[in-house]
């Protein structure tokens, strides 16, 4: 079902810009929290960024002319960033305090796209490819995390997982983002239900975390366990007017890795300067 477009509300381009600004605020806190002067509020606002991008990716993947190319773009950027992060860790290129960036949302999107394709195949009664697309990522995760492997094999397997074979539960965003991505794809074109699903997953996940790990110290929902604030991203789903707006595709694809490593580089320089 294709939703009607409207002149009012926010275009896809405007949603991307909003998500980008929120992401930068979040990452300023992420990379420069060691200074003690970046407010946690930056990170709280940043909780909205990834779900908005997820919504945009679902829209883009649903309406793209080539799902294969869409997947390959996300996978390739994720693989390159994974390789950079891996070699930073292996060769000790982190900050002096041991900090190494873990950002790689494109790898998460690549995993989700495989699962979405499997869901589409099952909907079209293509049972074998559908089941394989849904089962293989989780089977590989189980093998790599539950089956004892020789150290050499484990090392190569870890490199593959960081680069060309991202796996569920090990990518950025974790379990709640993965569940949200699956539910929101099932509910595509039903924006109210998408927003509700996102809220249920994130609020439920964080309430359970506080109850299980902190004995119900509920104020922690506003200090440490504030991932639930991602639920407010649903407001922007409802404001989407169905129009793509300006493209600037290359800019958005390039901005994510560029800003991650520029901010990381800046944090290294500042950390070293403060340590003098």
C-alpha positions as CSV (number, residue, x, y, z in Angstrom):
1,X,0.0,0.0,0.0
2,X,1.5,3.3,-1.1
3,X,0.6,6.2,1.2
4,X,-0.6,9.4,-0.3
5,X,1.8,12.3,-0.4
6,X,1.2,15.7,1.1
7,X,2.5,19.2,0.7
8,X,2.6,19.5,4.5
9,X,4.9,17.8,6.9
10,X,8.6,16.8,6.5
11,X,10.2,15.4,3.4
12,X,12.6,12.5,3.4
13,X,15.5,15.0,2.9
14,X,14.4,17.1,5.9
15,X,14.1,13.9,8.1
16,X,17.7,13.0,7.1
17,X,19.0,16.5,8.0
18,X,17.2,16.3,11.4
19,X,18.6,12.8,12.1
20,X,22.1,14.0,11.0
21,X,22.1,16.9,13.4
22,X,20.9,14.7,16.3
23,X,23.6,12.1,15.3
24,X,26.4,14.7,15.4
25,X,25.2,15.9,18.9
26,X,25.2,12.3,20.1
27,X,28.7,11.6,18.7
28,X,30.1,14.9,20.2
29,X,29.1,13.5,23.5
30,X,30.4,10.0,22.6
31,X,33.8,11.1,21.6
32,X,34.4,14.0,24.0
33,X,32.6,12.8,27.1
34,X,36.1,12.4,28.7
35,X,36.3,16.3,29.0
36,X,33.4,16.3,31.5
37,X,31.9,19.4,29.8
38,X,29.6,17.8,27.1
39,X,26.1,17.5,28.5
40,X,24.4,14.1,28.6
41,X,21.5,15.9,27.0
42,X,23.4,15.7,23.7
43,X,23.3,11.9,23.9
44,X,19.7,11.9,25.0
45,X,18.7,13.9,21.9
46,X,20.9,11.6,19.9
47,X,18.8,8.6,20.8
48,X,16.3,9.8,18.2
49,X,18.8,9.7,15.3
50,X,19.2,6.0,14.6
51,X,15.4,5.2,14.6
52,X,14.8,8.1,12.2
53,X,17.5,6.9,9.9
54,X,16.0,3.4,10.2
55,X,12.6,4.7,9.1
56,X,14.3,6.4,6.1
57,X,16.2,3.3,5.2
58,X,13.0,1.3,5.3
59,X,11.3,3.8,3.0
60,X,14.3,3.9,0.7
61,X,14.7,0.1,0.5
62,X,11.0,-0.3,-0.1
63,X,10.9,2.1,-3.0
64,X,14.3,1.7,-4.6
65,X,14.6,0.6,-8.1
66,X,17.5,-1.8,-7.2
67,X,17.4,-3.5,-3.8
68,X,20.6,-5.2,-4.7
69,X,22.5,-1.9,-5.2
70,X,20.9,-0.5,-2.0
71,X,22.2,-3.5,0.0
72,X,25.6,-3.4,-1.6
73,X,26.1,0.3,-0.7
74,X,25.2,-0.3,2.9
75,X,27.3,-3.5,3.0
76,X,30.4,-1.9,1.4
77,X,30.5,1.1,3.7
78,X,29.9,-1.1,6.7
79,X,32.7,-3.4,5.6
80,X,35.2,-0.6,5.1
81,X,34.3,1.0,8.4
82,X,34.5,-2.4,10.1
83,X,38.0,-2.9,8.7
84,X,39.2,0.5,9.9
85,X,37.8,-0.1,13.4
86,X,39.3,-3.6,13.5
87,X,42.8,-2.6,12.5
88,X,42.6,0.4,14.9
89,X,42.0,-2.2,17.7
90,X,44.6,-4.7,16.5
91,X,47.4,-2.3,15.9
92,X,46.7,0.0,18.9
93,X,45.6,3.1,17.1
94,X,43.1,4.0,19.7
95,X,43.1,7.0,22.0
96,X,45.7,7.0,24.9
97,X,42.9,5.9,27.3
98,X,42.2,2.9,25.1
99,X,39.1,4.3,23.5
100,X,38.4,3.1,19.9
101,X,35.3,4.0,17.9
102,X,32.7,1.3,17.5
103,X,30.3,3.2,15.2
104,X,29.1,1.2,12.2
105,X,25.4,1.6,11.6
106,X,25.7,0.6,8.0
107,X,26.7,-2.9,9.0
108,X,23.4,-3.0,11.1
109,X,21.4,-1.9,8.1
110,X,23.1,-4.5,5.9
111,X,22.0,-7.3,8.3
112,X,18.5,-5.9,8.5
113,X,18.2,-5.7,4.7
114,X,19.1,-9.4,4.4
115,X,16.4,-10.2,6.9
116,X,13.9,-7.9,5.1
117,X,14.7,-9.6,1.8
118,X,14.0,-13.0,3.5
119,X,10.7,-11.7,4.8
120,X,9.8,-10.5,1.3
121,X,10.7,-13.9,-0.2
122,X,8.5,-15.7,2.4
123,X,5.6,-13.3,1.6
124,X,6.1,-14.2,-2.1
125,X,6.1,-17.9,-1.2
126,X,9.7,-18.4,-2.1
127,X,10.2,-20.6,0.9
128,X,13.8,-21.8,0.5
129,X,15.6,-18.5,-0.1
130,X,13.3,-16.8,2.5
131,X,14.1,-19.3,5.2
132,X,17.8,-19.2,4.4
133,X,18.0,-15.4,4.4
134,X,16.4,-15.4,7.9
135,X,18.1,-18.4,9.3
136,X,21.7,-18.1,8.1
137,X,22.7,-14.9,9.9
138,X,21.5,-16.3,13.2
139,X,23.1,-19.7,12.6
140,X,26.4,-18.0,11.9
141,X,26.0,-16.0,15.1
142,X,25.4,-19.1,17.1
143,X,28.4,-20.9,15.6
144,X,30.8,-18.0,16.2
145,X,29.6,-17.4,19.8
146,X,28.7,-20.8,21.0
147,X,30.9,-23.3,19.2
148,X,34.6,-23.6,20.4
149,X,36.9,-22.8,17.5
150,X,40.7,-23.0,17.2
151,X,42.3,-19.6,18.0
152,X,43.5,-19.1,14.5
153,X,40.1,-19.8,13.0
154,X,38.5,-17.6,15.7
155,X,40.7,-14.7,14.7
156,X,39.8,-14.9,11.1
157,X,36.2,-15.4,11.9
158,X,36.2,-12.2,14.1
159,X,37.8,-10.3,11.2
160,X,35.1,-11.5,8.9
161,X,32.4,-10.6,11.4
162,X,33.8,-7.1,11.7
163,X,34.0,-6.6,7.9
164,X,32.2,-8.7,5.3
165,X,29.9,-10.8,7.5
166,X,28.2,-8.6,10.1
167,X,26.0,-10.7,12.4
168,X,22.8,-10.1,14.4
169,X,23.2,-8.9,18.0
170,X,26.9,-7.9,17.4
171,X,26.2,-4.8,15.3
172,X,25.6,-1.2,16.5
173,X,22.2,-0.7,18.1
174,X,22.1,-4.2,19.6
175,X,19.0,-6.3,20.1
176,X,16.4,-3.5,20.5
177,X,17.4,-1.9,17.2
178,X,17.3,-5.3,15.4
179,X,13.8,-6.0,16.8
180,X,12.6,-2.5,15.9
181,X,13.9,-2.9,12.4
182,X,12.1,-6.2,11.9
183,X,8.8,-4.9,13.3
184,X,8.9,-1.5,11.5
185,X,9.5,-3.3,8.2
186,X,6.5,-5.6,8.8
187,X,4.5,-2.4,9.6
188,X,5.8,-0.3,6.7
189,X,3.2,2.2,5.4
190,X,1.5,2.1,8.9
191,X,3.4,4.9,10.5
192,X,1.4,5.0,13.7
193,X,2.0,1.3,14.3
194,X,5.7,1.8,13.4
195,X,6.0,4.5,16.1
196,X,4.1,2.4,18.6
197,X,6.3,-0.7,17.9
198,X,9.4,1.4,18.4
199,X,8.1,2.8,21.7
200,X,7.1,-0.6,23.0
201,X,10.5,-2.1,22.2
202,X,12.7,0.6,23.6
203,X,10.6,1.5,26.7
204,X,10.1,-2.1,27.5
205,X,13.8,-3.0,27.0
206,X,15.0,-0.2,29.3
207,X,12.4,-0.7,32.0
208,X,13.3,-4.4,32.1
209,X,17.0,-3.5,32.2
210,X,16.6,-1.2,35.2
211,X,14.4,-3.7,37.0
212,X,16.8,-6.6,36.3
213,X,20.1,-4.9,36.8
214,X,19.4,-2.0,39.2
215,X,16.6,-3.4,41.3
216,X,14.1,-0.9,40.1
217,X,16.1,2.3,40.7
218,X,13.8,4.1,38.2
219,X,15.7,7.4,38.3
220,X,18.4,5.6,36.3
221,X,16.0,5.9,33.3
222,X,17.0,9.6,33.2
223,X,20.7,9.2,33.9
224,X,22.1,5.9,32.6
225,X,19.4,3.8,30.9
226,X,18.0,6.5,28.6
227,X,17.9,4.5,25.3
228,X,14.1,4.6,25.8
229,X,14.1,8.2,24.5
230,X,14.4,6.7,21.1
231,X,10.7,6.3,21.3
232,X,10.2,10.0,20.6
233,X,11.6,9.4,17.1
234,X,8.1,8.0,16.3
235,X,6.8,11.6,16.2
236,X,8.9,12.2,13.1
237,X,7.5,9.1,11.4
238,X,4.1,10.7,11.7
239,X,5.4,14.0,10.3
240,X,6.7,12.4,7.1
241,X,4.7,13.6,4.1
242,X,5.7,10.8,1.8
243,X,7.9,13.0,-0.4
244,X,11.5,12.3,-1.0
245,X,12.7,15.9,-1.3
246,X,16.3,16.7,-2.3
247,X,18.5,13.7,-2.8
248,X,22.2,14.5,-1.9
249,X,22.7,10.8,-1.7
250,X,26.4,10.9,-2.0
251,X,26.7,13.5,0.8
252,X,24.7,11.4,3.3
253,X,26.6,8.2,2.5
254,X,30.0,10.0,2.8
255,X,29.1,12.1,5.9
256,X,28.7,9.2,8.3
257,X,32.2,7.7,8.1
258,X,33.8,11.0,7.6
259,X,32.4,12.7,10.7
260,X,33.1,9.6,12.8
261,X,36.8,9.6,12.1
262,X,37.1,13.4,12.1
263,X,35.5,13.5,15.6
264,X,37.7,10.6,16.7
265,X,40.8,12.3,15.4
266,X,39.8,15.5,17.2
267,X,39.2,13.7,20.4
268,X,42.7,12.1,20.2
269,X,44.3,15.5,19.7
270,X,42.4,17.1,22.5
271,X,43.0,14.1,24.9
272,X,46.7,14.4,24.2
273,X,46.7,18.1,24.7
274,X,44.9,17.9,28.0
275,X,47.3,15.2,29.1
276,X,50.4,17.4,28.7
